């Protein structure tokens, strides 16, 4: 039809429309000719009505509203499934609409965007959400991932009650799929920063205990060592779960002792691959440094001077950045500028430290203020791209409007500001977004220590 002639994008869409019998032209134009994507909000309890009522709005991660938001409409495929089967694909063409669900009778749950095929967020009312949580194990892995991602994102944006995320996370204590655990780890990490820095210490401790109890069953299943019988899922699961173990379970005496033993074996022979599997090396280093402090810190510095593998050095930097005491944090940052660390690797110690908690974030920002000239001479004078990473790290651990102002003021006062303006804007925007999330958490049950303690009250771990 188009042989030896010019074509436009619409010709391709029309050809797809002819072959599929679906309104591809309308759908594609709505997705490619405007920014962003929608959140589909379920407005009713479909188990009472037999149909689902939907409203679509432009989803913005920080929950902000822009002019013209209400004019945005996507021609959105709606894929609904229950435990009784999947409904035929329908389309939401307007801001609101109704979708019939023929297989809802006797169903235990209903999930929108089944299979996660459409780039949308989904927001459920509490009764529908609770049914999904109660039937979490029956959902395919991709839909467990989607439910996690949507719940965290809508809670952070202020569209959903942050208490929803507590209810959902507690349903994953028997999770063994490595892809799901990757999303779980991301959600826990996002909450960790907000809770440990923005809420009271009791809530922070209860959250960390909750995470430990969530992680331990998967760790007990997968263990430290790769087995000849491991499949791809088990290999991926071990790496992800051990990273979480290093964050949340390092106080467990048996885990601490094993990590220290393995770390010492590496230090004794750092250039032999068999001394410590690279897949678990960072987790082992992290737990060892958190457990034995000065002694293991010194051992890793010694190993750093001997080891030839660049990846092993980076893992050492990550562990040094996780040191628990103010003295060791200062030593790690000074070591970073001592000349022993290559300029392209100078980011790793402060990055790990800034992400390790409130004290680490404060230490990195104070170090950046005090050592700005040295840092600039070592990186900024030769690579502005690498120096922009330092700008990002200077504020990456903060979650308050006050800290956003402080980071912004510091960098705006520097001559280099014009060269790092974009990196600074992104950093400050992230801090302010997290500050809003703190405020939203404070007004929910997720801000209370008993909520996190009760969520795992039946765990025997």
N, C-alpha and C positions, 0 to 999 in steps of 0.2 A: 504493500500500500504506500509506503513512504520511500520506496527504492529511488535512489538518485535525487532525493529532494530533502529540504530542510525540515526538521521537526522541532516541536516545542515540548516542554515538560508535560503539558496537558495531553499531548498525543499519547504519551506513555500511560498516563493515568486512565485515559479512555480505553486503551487497549486492555489494560488490566480489568477494567469495568466490564468490558464485553465478555472476557474469558470467565470471570468469577461470578458475574451476575450480581455483584455487590456495588454500592455507590462509592467506588474508590475515588472518583474525581472530587466529590464533595468532601470526603474525609481528608484526603491528602492536602487539599488547599487550606483547610482550617488548621492543619498541623504545621505546614511549611511557610505560611504567610504571616504568622504572628509568633511572638516570643512566648516561651514558657509552656506550661502544661497545667491541667486542672486537678483539683481535688473533687472527687465525687462523694457527696454527703448523702447518706441514707437517712431519710427524714421520718421513716415510720418503722414499726415492728412488722415485718412482712409475715411473720408467723401468725399474726392476728388478722391480716387482710388478704393474704394469698398473692400479693404483688409487692414490688419495692418501688417506693417513690424516691426520686433522685434530684439533687440540685448540684450543678457544677459551678465552681468559681476558680479563678486563677490562684494557684498555690504559690505562695512566697514563703521561703524557709524561715524567715524571721518574724512572720506574722504581720508584716506591715501592709498597708493599703496604698495603692497608687491611683492617681486619677485615670479614669478610663477602664478600671478593673471590671466594672459591671458590664461593659460592652463586649468583653471577651467571651466567645463561645466556641467550643470545639465540637466537631462532628465525631462523637466519641463512641467507639465500639463498647458494648456492655456485655461482658461474659460472666454469667452467674452459674454457680454450681452449689449443690447440696450433697449430702452423703447418699442421696437417692439418684444422683446423676447430674449431668451438665445440661443447661438449657440452651436452645439455639441462640446464636449471636443476635443481639438487637442493637439499636443505635439511639443515642441521646443526641438529638440535633439542636435542642433549645436549652435554655438555662435550667429548666425543670422538665421532668417527664416521669412516666410510669412504665415499669416493665413487669409483665406477667411472668410468674414462675410456676410452670405446670407441675414440677416435681417437688413441691414444697410440703405436700401433705405427709405427715409422719417423719419429716426430716429432723435431724438433730442440730444442724447448723446450716448457714448460708454464707457463701463467700463471693464477693465481687472481684472482678479481674482475676478470675480463676486461671491459674497457669502463668500469671504475671506477664501477659503478652502485650499489655497496653501501658504506655508511660504515664500513669496517673497515680495519685494518692487516693486512698479510700478512707472515709471517716464513718464509723458506725455509731449508732446509739448504744447505750450501755447494755440493754437486754440482748441485742444481736452480738455485741462484742463478747459478752460473757459466754454465750453458746460456743463461739469460736475457741475461746480459752479452754473450755471444758472438753472440747473435742480436738485439741491441738494435735495429738498423736496421729489422728486419722488424716490430717492434711498432708499433701505431698510436700517435699522439702522446699520446692520453689515458693509454695504458698505460705509456709511457715516463715520463710525469709521475707516475703512480701509483707506479711502481717507485722513482723518485727519492725521492718523499715518504715512502714506507714505509721505505725503507732508512735515510734520515737519521733518521727518528723512532725506529725500533727500535734503531739504533746509539746514539742519544742516551739512550734509556731503559735501555740495558744489556742488551737482549734479543738483539741481534745483535753480532757482532764488528765493531768500528769499521773494521777493515781492509776490510770489504765496500764501504764508501763510496768508498775509493780505486779499487778495481777497477771500480766502476760509473761513476764520474765520467770515467775515462779513455776510456770508450766513447762519449763525447759530443763528441769533438773535431771531428766533421763535422756537428754538429747545426745546423739552419737553421730550425726551427719556433719562432716567437716565444713561443708558450705554453709550450713545453718550456723555452725559455731563461729565462722568468720563474721557473720552478721551479728551474732550474739556478742562477740568480743567488741565489735565496733560500738554497739549500743551501751555496753557496760563501761567502755572507755569514755564515751561521751558523757554519761551520767557521773562517772567518777570525778571528772574535773569539776563539774557543777556542784556536786554534793560536798566534796571535800573542801572546796574553797568557798562555796556560797552559803552552806548551811552549818548548823552547830556540830561540835565534835561528836556528840552522842549519836547523831544521825549518821555521820561519817563512819563511825565504828560499826554501827548496825548494818550499814550498806556493805562494808567490806566483809563482814561476817556472812551476810547473805550471799555475796559473790563467791566466797570460799565454799560454801555449801552447794552452790550451783555448779561449781567447777569440779569438785572432788570426785563425784561419780564418774564423770568422763575420764578423769585422770586415772582412776583406779582401773577403768576398763582398758585404757590404752598404754599406760605405763611409760617408763623412760626409754626403753630400748626397742629398736626396730626388729621385727621378726621376719624370717623368710616367708611366712605365710601372709604377711601384711598385704592388703590390697591398696589401691590408690586412696580410698577413703580413709583408711587407718593411718596411712603415712601423712596425709594432710591434716587429719585430726590431731595427731600427736604434736605437730609443730604449733598449731593454733592453741590447743589446750595448755601446752606447757608455757606458752607466753602468758596465759591467764593465771596459771599456777604461780608464776614468778611475781605477778601483781598482787594476788589475793591470798595465796596459801603459804607464803614464805615463812610464816611463824610456826607452821606445823613442824614439830621436832623431827619426824622421820623424813620429811621432804627436805628440810634444812640440812640434816646430816648427810643425806645422799648427795645433795648438790655440792656441798663442801668437799666431800670425798672425790667426786668427779672433777671438780675444779682443780683440786690439788694434783690429780693425775695429769691434767692438761698442763699445769704449770711445770711439772717435772719433765715433760717431753712435748713442748708446744709445737714442734715442727713435724710431729707424726700424726697423721690423720686419725689413726686408730685410738689416740689418747682421749678423744672426745668427739662424738658425732656432731658435725656442723649444724644439723637441723635443730639440735637442742642446746647448742653452745651458749647462745645469748641468755636463755632462761636459766641455765646452770650458773653462769656468771652473775646474773642479777640476784638470784637467791643467795649465793655464796657471799657476795658483798654485803647484802642486807643482814645476813646472819652473823658474820664474823668481823664486820667493820674494818678496823685498821689493819689487822693481820692479812685479811684476804685482799684488801686494797693494795697493800705493798706487794703481795704475791703477783697480782695482775700487772702491776707496773713492771715488775721484773720480767714477767712473761712477755709483755709488750716489747721490751728491748731485745728479746731473743727471737720472737716469732717472725716468720717471713710472709705469711699469708695475710694479705691486706684485709680480707673479710674478717679474719680473726681479730685483727687490730680494731676494726670497727665495732665488733661485739664487745671488746674490752672497753672501748670508749663509752658504749651504752651503759655498761655495768658501773663504771666509775661515776657516771652522771646520776646513778640511782643511789649513791651513798646516802646514808640516813642522817649523819651528824653534820652540823655546821662546819666543823673543822675539816672533815673529809670533803665536803662540797667545795670549800675554799681551796683545798689542795688540788682537787680535780680541775678546777677552773684555772689555777695557776699552771698546772702541768700542761693544760691545753695551749698555753702561750709560751711554753718553755723552749720551743724549738724541736721538741721530740715528736710533735704531731705535724703531719704534712698540712699545708695550707688548705688543700681541698677537703681535708677531714676535720677541720676546726669546728664544724657545725655540730658534730655528733654528741660531744659531751654536754654542751649547753642545751641542745635539743632534748636529750634524755632527762636532764635535770629540770628543765622548765615544765616538762610533762609529768614530773614525779609527784607533784603536790604543791601546796601553798608555799612552803618554805623554799622549795626548789625554784619556783617561779620568781619569788622575791630575790633569791640569791643571784639568779641569772640577770635580772634587770639591774640590780645594784652593780654587778660585775660589768655589765655593758656600759653603765654610766661612768664607772671609775676607770675602766680600761679602754674607753672609746678610741683614743689615739693609737694605742698599740694594735688594737683589732683592725682599725682602718688601714694602718700601715702594712699589716700582714695580709690583708685580703682586699680591702676596698681599692687600694692604689693599683692593684693588678687585675681584679675581676669584680666588676660591679654586680654581676649576676650572683656570685657567691656571697657578696656582702649583703645583698637583698635578703638572703636567707637569714642572716643575722638579725636583720630588722624584724623579720617575722618571728624568730625565736624570742626576741626581747619581750614580746607580749603574748606569746602563745599559751602561757599558763594562767592568764588572768580572766576573771569573770565578773568584773564590776565596772560601772561607769567611771568611777574615780580612777581606776587603773588605765582605762582607755584614754582618759584625759591626760594622765601622766606620760604614757607612752607616746601619745601624739605630740605633746609639748616638747618632750625630749628630742625627738627626731626633727621636728620643725625648726628647732633652734640650731641645727647643724647645717654647715655649708652644703653637705651632700644631699640635703632634703629633696631638691629637684630631681635627683637621680633615683631616689627611692620612694618617690611620692606614691606610686601605685601600690608597691608592696606595703607601705605604711597604711594606706587607705584600707586595703584588704584586712590587715591585721587588726586595725581599730574596729572595723565593721564586725569582725568575728567576736571580738571582746564584747562589744555592745549587744550583739545577738545573744551571747551566752549570759550576759547580765539580765536580759529580759527573761531568759529561761529560768534563771535563779528566782526572779520575782514570781514567776508562774508556779514554780515548785513550792515556794514558801506558802502559797495559798491552797495547797493540796495535802492529801494524806501522805504523799511521798516525802514531805518535809519532816515527818515525825519518826523517830527511832523505832517505836513499837510497831509501826507499819512494816518495816523491813524485817524486824525480828519475827513477827507473826507469820510473815509470808513463807518462812522456812521452819516454822515451829514444829512441823511433823518430821523434819529430817533427823535421822539418827547419826549423821556424820559429825 
